[in-house]
Amino acid sequence: MTDIAASLRALAATALSHNARLVVAGPTWVDESRTHAYEGLRFTQDRALALRAFLRDWCADHHVDHLDVWEPLRDNAGLLVDGLHPTAEGHQALHRHLYALGR
């Protein structure tokens, strides 16, 4: 996760230099029974959960907002086109979740 941390630091610095705020979202729930390897990378629940924990901790440590978008799609494979990317209905579920967070 060292590369991710370096990228997040760079993004945070760029946002700050433009008087903007970095907000990190993700990852979404993954239906690994339907995902396929992509350029040697395999998307699994374990990897997604590790990334989720890493992002939550990194954001807390660096005073950056983290939008946890795991739950709106969790255990609902019908909301994912390919086990990874949301369908139109999946995007609607994410929208409802984010809207509720902002209220």
VODOMI-374906 format. One record per residue (C-alpha): residue in three letters; z, y, x; residue number from 1. Coordinates in Angstrom, 1 decimal. Layout:
N
+------+--------+--------+--------+--------+
| kelo |     c3 |     c2 |     c1 | koltor |
+------+--------+--------+--------+--------+
|  ALA |      Z |      Y |      X |    NUM |
...
+------+--------+--------+--------+--------+
This chain:
103
+------+--------+--------+--------+--------+
| kelo |     c3 |     c2 |     c1 | koltor |
+------+--------+--------+--------+--------+
|  MET |    0.0 |    0.0 |    0.0 |      1 |
|  THR |    0.0 |    2.2 |    3.1 |      2 |
|  ASP |   -3.6 |    3.4 |    2.3 |      3 |
|  ILE |   -2.7 |    4.2 |   -1.2 |      4 |
|  ALA |    0.3 |    6.2 |   -0.1 |      5 |
|  ALA |   -1.9 |    8.2 |    2.4 |      6 |
|  SER |   -4.4 |    8.9 |   -0.3 |      7 |
|  LEU |   -1.7 |   10.0 |   -2.7 |      8 |
|  ARG |   -0.3 |   12.3 |   -0.1 |      9 |
|  ALA |   -3.7 |   13.9 |    0.5 |     10 |
|  LEU |   -4.3 |   14.3 |   -3.2 |     11 |
|  ALA |   -0.9 |   15.9 |   -3.7 |     12 |
|  ALA |   -1.5 |   18.3 |   -0.8 |     13 |
|  THR |   -4.9 |   19.3 |   -2.2 |     14 |
|  ALA |   -3.4 |   19.8 |   -5.7 |     15 |
|  LEU |   -0.6 |   21.9 |   -4.2 |     16 |
|  SER |   -3.1 |   24.0 |   -2.2 |     17 |
|  HIS |   -4.9 |   24.9 |   -5.4 |     18 |
|  ASN |   -1.6 |   25.6 |   -7.3 |     19 |
|  ALA |   -2.2 |   22.5 |   -9.4 |     20 |
|  ARG |    0.0 |   19.6 |  -10.3 |     21 |
|  LEU |   -0.9 |   16.0 |   -9.4 |     22 |
|  VAL |   -0.4 |   13.5 |  -12.2 |     23 |
|  VAL |   -0.8 |    9.8 |  -11.4 |     24 |
|  ALA |   -1.7 |    7.3 |  -14.2 |     25 |
|  GLY |   -1.9 |    3.6 |  -14.2 |     26 |
|  PRO |   -2.4 |    0.8 |  -13.8 |     27 |
|  THR |   -3.2 |   -0.7 |  -17.1 |     28 |
|  TRP |   -2.3 |   -4.2 |  -18.1 |     29 |
|  VAL |   -4.7 |   -6.8 |  -16.7 |     30 |
|  ASP |   -5.8 |  -10.0 |  -18.4 |     31 |
|  GLU |   -6.5 |  -11.9 |  -15.2 |     32 |
|  SER |   -7.9 |  -14.9 |  -17.1 |     33 |
|  ARG |  -11.0 |  -12.7 |  -17.7 |     34 |
|  THR |  -11.3 |  -10.7 |  -14.5 |     35 |
|  HIS |  -13.7 |  -11.6 |  -11.8 |     36 |
|  ALA |  -13.5 |  -11.0 |   -8.0 |     37 |
|  TYR |  -15.3 |   -7.8 |   -7.0 |     38 |
|  GLU |  -16.3 |   -7.5 |   -3.3 |     39 |
|  GLY |  -13.5 |  -10.0 |   -2.4 |     40 |
|  LEU |  -10.9 |   -8.2 |   -4.5 |     41 |
|  ARG |   -9.2 |  -10.2 |   -7.2 |     42 |
|  PHE |   -7.4 |   -8.3 |  -10.0 |     43 |
|  THR |   -4.2 |  -10.2 |  -11.0 |     44 |
|  GLN |   -1.0 |   -9.5 |  -12.9 |     45 |
|  ASP |    1.1 |   -9.8 |   -9.8 |     46 |
|  ARG |   -1.1 |   -7.2 |   -7.9 |     47 |
|  ALA |   -1.2 |   -4.9 |  -10.8 |     48 |
|  LEU |    2.6 |   -5.1 |  -11.3 |     49 |
|  ALA |    3.1 |   -4.4 |   -7.6 |     50 |
|  LEU |    0.9 |   -1.4 |   -7.8 |     51 |
|  ARG |    2.7 |   -0.2 |  -10.9 |     52 |
|  ALA |    6.1 |   -0.4 |   -9.2 |     53 |
|  PHE |    4.7 |    1.2 |   -6.1 |     54 |
|  LEU |    3.2 |    4.2 |   -8.0 |     55 |
|  ARG |    6.4 |    4.7 |  -10.0 |     56 |
|  ASP |    8.5 |    4.7 |   -6.9 |     57 |
|  TRP |    6.1 |    6.9 |   -4.9 |     58 |
|  CYS |    5.8 |    9.4 |   -7.7 |     59 |
|  ALA |    9.6 |    9.6 |   -8.1 |     60 |
|  ASP |   10.1 |   10.0 |   -4.4 |     61 |
|  HIS |    7.5 |   12.8 |   -4.2 |     62 |
|  HIS |    8.3 |   14.6 |   -7.4 |     63 |
|  VAL |    4.9 |   13.7 |   -8.9 |     64 |
|  ASP |    4.5 |   12.8 |  -12.6 |     65 |
|  HIS |    3.6 |    9.2 |  -13.3 |     66 |
|  LEU |    2.0 |    8.2 |  -16.6 |     67 |
|  ASP |    2.8 |    4.5 |  -17.2 |     68 |
|  VAL |   -0.1 |    3.2 |  -19.2 |     69 |
|  TRP |    0.8 |   -0.5 |  -19.0 |     70 |
|  GLU |    2.5 |   -1.0 |  -22.4 |     71 |
|  PRO |   -0.2 |    0.2 |  -24.8 |     72 |
|  LEU |   -2.6 |   -2.6 |  -23.7 |     73 |
|  ARG |    0.0 |   -5.2 |  -22.7 |     74 |
|  ASP |   -0.8 |   -8.7 |  -23.9 |     75 |
|  ASN |   -3.7 |   -7.5 |  -26.0 |     76 |
|  ALA |   -6.8 |   -8.9 |  -24.3 |     77 |
|  GLY |   -8.9 |   -7.7 |  -27.2 |     78 |
|  LEU |   -8.4 |   -4.1 |  -26.0 |     79 |
|  LEU |  -10.1 |   -4.9 |  -22.7 |     80 |
|  VAL |  -13.8 |   -5.4 |  -22.2 |     81 |
|  ASP |  -13.6 |   -7.6 |  -19.1 |     82 |
|  GLY |   -9.8 |   -8.1 |  -18.6 |     83 |
|  LEU |   -9.6 |   -4.8 |  -16.7 |     84 |
|  HIS |  -11.4 |   -2.0 |  -18.4 |     85 |
|  PRO |  -10.4 |   -0.7 |  -21.9 |     86 |
|  THR |  -12.7 |   -1.1 |  -24.9 |     87 |
|  ALA |  -13.2 |    1.9 |  -27.2 |     88 |
|  GLU |  -10.1 |    0.6 |  -29.2 |     89 |
|  GLY |   -8.2 |    0.3 |  -25.9 |     90 |
|  HIS |   -9.0 |    3.9 |  -25.1 |     91 |
|  GLN |   -7.7 |    4.9 |  -28.5 |     92 |
|  ALA |   -4.5 |    3.0 |  -27.9 |     93 |
|  LEU |   -4.1 |    4.8 |  -24.6 |     94 |
|  HIS |   -4.8 |    8.1 |  -26.3 |     95 |
|  ARG |   -2.1 |    7.4 |  -28.9 |     96 |
|  HIS |    0.4 |    6.5 |  -26.2 |     97 |
|  LEU |   -0.3 |    9.6 |  -24.1 |     98 |
|  TYR |   -0.2 |   11.8 |  -27.2 |     99 |
|  ALA |    3.2 |   10.4 |  -28.1 |    100 |
|  LEU |    4.5 |   11.1 |  -24.6 |    101 |
|  GLY |    3.5 |   14.7 |  -24.9 |    102 |
|  ARG |    5.3 |   15.3 |  -28.2 |    103 |
+------+--------+--------+--------+--------+
